[in-house]
Structures are given as structure tokens and as C-alpha cells.
């Protein structure tokens, strides 16, 4: 009886191993078949893409945006049941989309401090590099200073005394140039 149990044990182990292999083999073949089916379905789905915009709809969108009707992207998105980004992408592909320019909170075009300082330098007759530290000032102060300088220059230019003084200065410069030319001959 003891000898019989020892001889049955390897046979049982062998049968268990065989059945495990069959289970593994059948499971892996089912997984491989499922993967192949999914891959085929994906390939078919990729080939059958749906167009978001027909040529007629594209023409209508382009006409409404660039054709003088002046529709905004938001209005077009509502009209055609699309998202704003989708309309922007379509208009960009059609090369008619114009990006909105940036404006400040006040609704004006932003100005760099360097530009403001160069205007101030031009009005007071100084080289820009001599005013380079002025760029570190608060922008509101720079705008205030620029406006004051330009307004004073306009007021001064409208003054008749300034016009006479400017004419006298130009005459003096011309006389000096003529005198120097005469000396150098």
C-alpha cells in the first residue's frame, strides 16, 4: 500500500502540470485572439474618420469670419455647435484667423518702458543712454512724465516767442556754418 502511493504521486503531479499548461495555453490564445480583434477594430476605426467640417460648412465659416460679416469666434462656435478652439483651428488651417491683439486692463495697447523713455529723451534732447536708469521707474510715473514733457513741448512750440527764438537760432547756426566754411577755404 505504501509502494502504491509513491508510484501514484508522480502521475498525479504530471496530470496536474498538463492541465495547468492546457489552461495557460487556452487562456493565452484567447488573449491573443482578443488583442488581434481589438487591433483590427482600431485599424478600421482609424480608416473611417469622420470629417468635422464639410467643405460647405468650412466655406460658410470662412465667409462669416473674413467675408466682411465680422462674426466673432464665439458667435461662429454657437452657430455651428462647435467649440471655440475648434473654430480657431479651422480658421487657422484656412489661413484667415487673425489673433486678437493684447490690450491692457484699461483697453490700450501695452507700451514698453524703453519706448516711453526714448520719447522723453527725444523731447528733452538727450541721448537715450543717459536716461537708462529712468527705465527702472514706475510705469505710471513714466507715462505721466512723458505726457507732461510732450504737452509742454507742444505748448512751447505754439508760443510765438518760441518760434522767433527758434528762427534766430537757425539763422545763427547758418551764419556760423558759412563763417567756418569761409575760414577753411
QUIJO-V577841 format. One record per residue. N is the residue number from 0. RES is the residue in one letter. PSI is psi as a letter, one per 20 degrees, with the letter a starting at -180 (999 if undefined). D_CENTER is the distance of its C-alpha to the mean C-alpha in whole Angstrom. Layout:
n = (N | N)
res = (RES | RES)
psi = (PSI | PSI)
d_center = (D_CENTER | D_CENTER)
This chain:
n = (0 | 1 | 2 | 3 | 4 | 5 | 6 | 7 | 8 | 9 | 10 | 11 | 12 | 13 | 14 | 15 | 16 | 17 | 18 | 19 | 20 | 21 | 22 | 23 | 24 | 25 | 26 | 27 | 28 | 29 | 30 | 31 | 32 | 33 | 34 | 35 | 36 | 37 | 38 | 39 | 40 | 41 | 42 | 43 | 44 | 45 | 46 | 47 | 48 | 49 | 50 | 51 | 52 | 53 | 54 | 55 | 56 | 57 | 58 | 59 | 60 | 61 | 62 | 63 | 64 | 65 | 66 | 67 | 68 | 69 | 70 | 71 | 72 | 73 | 74 | 75 | 76 | 77 | 78 | 79 | 80 | 81 | 82 | 83 | 84 | 85 | 86 | 87 | 88 | 89 | 90 | 91 | 92 | 93 | 94 | 95 | 96 | 97 | 98 | 99 | 100 | 101 | 102 | 103 | 104 | 105 | 106 | 107 | 108 | 109 | 110 | 111 | 112 | 113 | 114 | 115 | 116 | 117 | 118 | 119 | 120 | 121 | 122 | 123 | 124 | 125 | 126 | 127 | 128 | 129 | 130 | 131 | 132 | 133 | 134 | 135 | 136 | 137 | 138 | 139 | 140 | 141 | 142 | 143 | 144 | 145 | 146 | 147 | 148 | 149 | 150 | 151 | 152 | 153 | 154 | 155 | 156 | 157 | 158 | 159 | 160 | 161 | 162 | 163 | 164 | 165 | 166 | 167 | 168 | 169 | 170 | 171 | 172 | 173 | 174 | 175 | 176 | 177 | 178 | 179 | 180 | 181 | 182 | 183 | 184)
res = (X | X | X | X | X | X | X | X | X | X | X | X | X | X | X | X | X | X | X | X | X | X | X | X | X | X | X | X | X | X | X | X | X | X | X | X | X | X | X | X | X | X | X | X | X | X | X | X | X | X | X | X | X | X | X | X | X | X | X | X | X | X | X | X | X | X | X | X | X | X | X | X | X | X | X | X | X | X | X | X | X | X | X | X | X | X | X | X | X | X | X | X | X | X | X | X | X | X | X | X | X | X | X | X | X | X | X | X | X | X | X | X | X | X | X | X | X | X | X | X | X | X | X | X | X | X | X | X | X | X | X | X | X | X | X | X | X | X | X | X | X | X | X | X | X | X | X | X | X | X | X | X | X | X | X | X | X | X | X | X | X | X | X | X | X | X | X | X | X | X | X | X | X | X | X | X | X | X | X | X | X | X | X | X | X)
psi = (h | g | h | g | h | h | h | h | g | h | g | g | g | g | h | g | g | g | h | g | g | g | g | g | g | h | g | h | h | g | g | h | g | g | g | g | g | g | g | g | h | g | g | g | h | h | h | l | q | p | p | h | p | r | h | g | g | g | g | g | g | g | g | h | g | i | j | i | h | k | q | r | g | g | g | g | g | g | g | j | k | r | q | g | h | g | g | g | g | g | h | g | h | i | k | i | p | o | p | p | q | p | q | r | h | i | j | r | p | q | p | q | h | h | g | g | h | h | g | g | g | g | h | i | k | q | q | h | h | i | j | h | i | h | i | i | r | p | h | h | g | g | g | g | g | g | g | g | g | h | g | h | h | g | g | h | h | i | p | h | h | g | g | g | h | g | g | h | g | g | g | g | g | g | g | g | g | g | g | h | h | h | g | i | 999)
d_center = (87 | 85 | 85 | 84 | 81 | 80 | 80 | 78 | 75 | 74 | 74 | 72 | 69 | 69 | 69 | 66 | 64 | 64 | 63 | 60 | 59 | 60 | 57 | 55 | 55 | 55 | 52 | 50 | 51 | 49 | 46 | 46 | 47 | 44 | 41 | 42 | 42 | 39 | 37 | 39 | 38 | 34 | 35 | 36 | 33 | 30 | 32 | 33 | 29 | 29 | 26 | 24 | 24 | 27 | 27 | 29 | 26 | 23 | 25 | 26 | 22 | 21 | 24 | 23 | 20 | 20 | 24 | 25 | 25 | 22 | 21 | 18 | 16 | 18 | 21 | 21 | 20 | 23 | 25 | 25 | 25 | 21 | 18 | 15 | 13 | 16 | 16 | 12 | 13 | 16 | 15 | 13 | 16 | 18 | 16 | 16 | 13 | 12 | 8 | 10 | 10 | 11 | 14 | 16 | 19 | 21 | 19 | 19 | 17 | 16 | 19 | 19 | 22 | 23 | 23 | 25 | 28 | 28 | 29 | 32 | 33 | 33 | 35 | 37 | 38 | 37 | 35 | 31 | 32 | 35 | 33 | 30 | 31 | 31 | 27 | 28 | 29 | 27 | 25 | 27 | 30 | 29 | 28 | 31 | 33 | 31 | 32 | 35 | 36 | 35 | 37 | 40 | 39 | 39 | 42 | 44 | 43 | 45 | 48 | 51 | 52 | 49 | 49 | 53 | 52 | 49 | 51 | 54 | 51 | 50 | 54 | 55 | 52 | 53 | 57 | 56 | 54 | 57 | 60 | 58 | 58 | 62 | 62 | 60 | 62)
